[in-house]
Amino acid sequence: MIELLASLFIRDRRNYTSPAVRQSYGTLCGAVGIGLNILLFLGKWTAGFLSGSIAITADAFNNLSDAGSSIITLIGFRISGQKPDPEHPFGHGRMEYISGLLVSVAILIMGFELVKSSVEKLFHPEPVESSPLIIGILAASILVKVYMFYYNRAVGKKIESAAMHATAMDSLSDTISTALVLAATLISQYTGLLLDGWFGVLVGLFILYTGASTIKETMDLLLGQPPKEEFIDEIHEIVVSHDLVYGIHDLIVHDYGPGRLMISLHVEVDSEGDIQAIHEQIDHIENELQEKLHCSATIHMDPIVTNDEEVVEMRQKVNDIVREIDPMFSMHDFRMVKGPTSTNLIFDVSVPSGCSSTDNEIINSLKDKIRKIPGSKYFPVIQIDHEYY
């Protein structure tokens, strides 16, 4: 159904990286979720009223809260799609993360209330009525929630949405909770055992676990996560494909929400190259990153010596030493400054996050190895940069 509706109402629906397309998918899925959850609430509330089951009634109000969560998701997508304004110069993209967080909080609240009411039911158990109508309503609810989980997860993966993922997990928790309620109803019908309260507690605990998991995921996005390795590789591939670029370093990705990425990086260029030609190519690179990866880029040029054989040879030797210490390390901004008694080798070393060695340990190890290079007396001047991706 979602694919059919998308083909009817979403223009260029396969362009999942487009902010407008993402917003349209979020709005569509939110609207469908509101309608389906309201129908499920009405059906389950009727079943709970007829059977006297606290678990079925609680599950019904869980669906009503899901309708509210869908409204939150819909509003979040609408706000996140708004253009930047003076108070929010980087846009409103993070509202999508906030809406996912609110959905997760709603899941936690519902889980807590369900556990509370189910524990009360344990101390005051009551018989649960059953009928083919009640069984049919619960079975149909399970099928609907399985479908909602499937389409929310599928759309969430396509548009890489934390809010859609939280909604999908909510649908999965509803599927399992309703299945447990159905099992409790059938067991009570055929054995006479009063398990309504016990199954209600199980359902509530599962909902609490789901809410806690999705809260962690959305909080990670709000606090900031390293960009995906594939994204970093794409940036490298685009930048170094230009012939005037000799290297790239100090790449930083700023995430202001889906479709609101800003990056800054340094590129190494020939110190004696045509500054006008280099500047023009840097502009082309920034435009290419915007067109292909939908990110706004700011690029700083670092001049390096490329036509001095001694400098080139020494840069290669030092680079080999850096990689010998750790293949994940990289060197940039290499310069040689000759003095009357020694030669300063000035360079930066990029160290990935999570490295167990301290900056001083890395610097001392590099100095020891560089000073053993035959020839003139070399004095290393080293700056450590930390990469967070």
Secondary structure, DSSP 8 states (H G I E B T S, - for coil): -HHHHHHHH-TTTT-TT-HHHHHHHHHHHHHHHHHHHHHHHHHHHHHHHHHT-HHHHHHHHHHHHHHHHHHHHHHHHHHHTS--BTTBTT-STTHHHHHHHHHHHHHHHHHHHHHHHHHHHHHS-------HHHHHHHHHHHHHHHHHHHHHHHHHHHHT-HHHHHHHHHHHHHHHHHHHHHHHHHHHHHH----HHHHHHHHHHHHHHHHHHHHHHHHHHHH-----HHHHHHHHHHHHTSTT--EEEEEEEEE-STT-EEEEEEEEEETTS-HHHHHHHHHHHHHHHHHHH-EEEEEEEEEE--S-HHHHHHHHHHHHHHHHH-TT-EEEEEEEEE-SS-EEEEEEEEEETT-SS-HHHHHHHHHHHHTTSSSS-EEEEEEEEEE--
